[in-house]
């Protein structure tokens, strides 16, 4: 079998169904399997998807194990020469899979491959980026305060200086489309299950490049649409998204830079969030401001 496609579902049956439809419709000349890992959805997802797609394998978890553990479950159950972690909120376009398979076979040093990612209106999503550092992540987590003057940081982190129209070795890729050569599992092992969600793709790319001789490639001649944000909103993670992001970022810094940089990152974020709370205080009668104020309280609490 050429390819195992792993899709994690949690209360996103319509998105997941659209994703699977696009895979079936557009994947020609590739032998593949679809492994769906359901994190205890209570919206009838499993029953619906079983009846609609009797040929796919569904792993049903009794609780929400998170994206990372679910992806590892799918990898361990897979049989393909290559493994693709595919977000449920994506739509595969054209002969994406066939092109990626051809490219993977032509590059023996390719450990991870990412394709071109588009918004639903066809605009480019910046899905490859440089390895995060203290400056880039501080900007990410305090962008409401600092973004107007610190945009150059994100400009370089997400490689906006490049047209994304050629094959290129990169440092990190988004996990919305994460094509892995099975051989690297022997050296880089599985995804780090200390992470519930977010930064798992970054951590894995960094680990692969540091531990193995394999490379991470951006391949723009295969395309998908990523309905960015749809999955998180459907999961009702609106308030928890920044909390989960921060938790994962803190772990990423500790693992890759040590306790000192982890603590420095936390302290700088806490200082910025406290300053933002102070600035918002006079406007708390506004419902949106109050919601942001409570979120900042939650984030500051995570810094303790």
N, C-alpha and C positions, 0 to 999 in steps of 0.2 A: 504494500500500500504506500502511495506517495505521501499522503498528507492526513494528519489528524487535526480537525478544527475543534477547539475547545471554546465553548460559550458559557458564561456564567449568567444565570437568570435569578433575579429577585424582584418579584412583583412587576415584571416588565414584559408580560406575555405578548402584547401587541408589537412592541419594539423587537423582541426576540423573534417573533414570527416573521416580521419584515426582513430581518437579517437573514434568517434561514432561507426564506423564499429567494433572496438575492443570490445566496450561495448556490442553491440548487439550479436556479435559472441560468447562471453565468459560468458555472464551473464545468468546462468541457475538456476532455483529454487528460484529466487528472483523476487518479483513483484516490478516493478520500472517504473519511468517516466524519460524522459530526457527533461530538460528545457534549451533551448539555448537562451542566451541573446546576441544580436548583437549590438555593439556600433557604429552604422552608418557606416558599411563597405561600400566602394564604388567599391568593386571588384566583385560584383555579388554574394556574399556569400549567402545572404538570398534566392535569387531565386534558386540557385543551391541546397542548403541544404533542402529547402522546397520540391523540386521535388524529391530529393534522399531519404528523410526521412519524408514522409507525416505523420507519427505517432508521431513525436516529437512536442513539443510546442516551438514556436519561439517568443521572445519578441524583437521587433525592436525599438531601440532608435533613436531619431533624431540627436543625437550628441554623441561624445565619452565621456561617463560619467566616464570612468575609471573602473578598475577591481572591486574595492570595492563596489561602488554603484550598479554595474551590478550584483554582487553576492547577494547583499541584495535584489534586485528586484527578482532574482530567488528564494531566500529563501521565500520571501513573497508570491510568486505564487505557492509554492510547497505544496504537500499533504502527502508526505511520513513520516513514523515514524522516519526515519533517513534522513539526508541530506548530500550529498557529493559534495563538490566543487572540480571539476576536471579540470585541465589545458587542454587547447585545444591541447597542444603539448605532450600529453601522450598517451601511448598504454597500455591498460589493458591486463594483462596476465592471462591465465587459469581461475580458479574459484575464482578470487580475491574478487569479490563482495560477493559471498556466504560465503567465509571464514570470511570476515570482519563482515558480518551480524551475523554469528554464534558467533564470539568473542564479538561483541557489546551486544548481548543478554545475554551472560554469565557474563558480567561485568557491574553490575548496577551502578558502580561509574565511568564508562568511559564516559567522556563528549566529548572528541575529540580523534580520532584514525587516525594514519598514518600507511601506509604499507611500505614494503621495496621498495626502488626506485633504479632503475638501469639505467646506460647509455645504449645507443643503442648497445654497444659491450658487454654488460653484467656486466660491472664493477659496483661496489656499488657507489651510490650517497649518500652523508651524508646528510640526510633529517631531522634529529632531532638534536637539539643543546641546549646548556645552554642559559639562559636568557642573552641577550646582556648587556654589561656594558660599561663604558667609555673607558676602555682599549681595549676591543675586537673590538669596532666600530672604534676607532682611527686607529687600525691596518688595519681594513678592508678598510678604506678610504685613507690610506697613504701607502698601501702595496708595491707600486712601489719603495718607498724609504726604508721602514723598514722591509719588509717581510723576507729577509735573516736572520736577527738576531732575529726576533719576531715570527717565525713560531710556537714556543711552545704555543703561545696564541691561535692561530687557531686550533692547535692540540687538546687542551682541550675544546675549545668552541664547536667544531663539534664532540666531543666524539670519536676521532680517536683511542683512547686507548681501545675501546670496539669493539667487532666483529660484532655487529648488527645482531646477530643470535638468539636472545631470546626476549620474551615479556618483556618490561621494561617501567616503568613510567618515562616520560621525562618532561622537562620544556617547550620546544617549538618544533613545527613541521612545515615543509614546506607546503605551501598551494597548491602545485601541486596535492596533494591528501589529502583532509581535510574532514574527516568523522565526522559529528556532530550529537549528540543526540538532537532531536528537543526540548526536555525538557529544555535544558540549555539556549535556547533563552529567556525563561521567566526570567532567573536570570542574564545571561551575556549580554542579548540583542543582537543587530545586530552588524555587523562590523562597525568600526569607519569611517564614510564617510568624515572625515577631511583628510583622506589618499587617494590619487589617486591610487597609486599602491606601492607595496613593504612595508614591515614591518607590513602589516595588519594581517598576520598570527601570527607574534610574539606578537603584541599588544593584539590580541584576546586570545592567549594561556595564556599570563600573566594575563589578566583580569579574565579569567575563573578560574585560580588557586587561585587568590586573593579574588574573590567575592563569589565563590561557593564551594561546597564540592566535585565537580567532578574533575576527573583527566585526564591527557593527556597521551595516551599510544602509544608506538611504537609496531606495530604488524608485525613481519618479515615473517610470513607464507603466506602472500598475497603479490603479486608483480605487479609493473607496470614498464614500460620503460618511462623515461622522456627525451625527446629530448631537453635537457637543452640549452637555448640560441636561439633555433630556432624561438620561438615566438617573442622574442625581435628583432631579426634581420629582421624577416618578417615585423614587425611593423615599421621598420626603426627607432628604438629607440636607435641606436648605440651611438649617441652623447647625447641623452637625458637620457639614462639609469642611468649614475652616478649622473646626476642632480636630477632626480626623487628619486633616492636612498637617496641622501643627504637631500633633502627636507623632506622625510618621516622619516629619522633618527633623524633629528632635532626636528620634532614634537614628535617622540617617547620619546626622552629624556625629553622634556618639560612636557609631560603628566605623565611620570613615575618617573622622578627624580627631576623635578622642573626647574625653569628658570636659576638658578645658573649653574647647570650641562649642560643645553642646551647651554648656552653662553660659558662655558668652552670648550665643545666639538667643537663648531664652531670656537673658537679662535685657538685651537690646530690644527684643520684641515687647517685653513687659513694659519697658520705659516708654516706647512709642505708643502702645495701647493706652497706657495711663494718661499720656498727653492728649490722645484723641478723646478719651472719656471727658477730660476736663473741658475740652473745646466744645463737646456736645451737650454738656450739662445745661446750659441756658435754653436749649431747644427740646427738652425731653417731653414736652407736651405733644410734640409731633409723633405720630404712631411709628413711622419708619425710623426716626431718630431713636425712639425708645427701644425698638427692636435691636438696632445696632448697638445701643448702650448695653443692653443685657448680654448680647453676644460678646462684647469686649470684656464684660465681667467674667463670663465663662472662660474666655481665653486666658485672662490674667490669672484666674484660679488654677489653670493648667500649668502655669509657670511656677507654682509653689513647690 
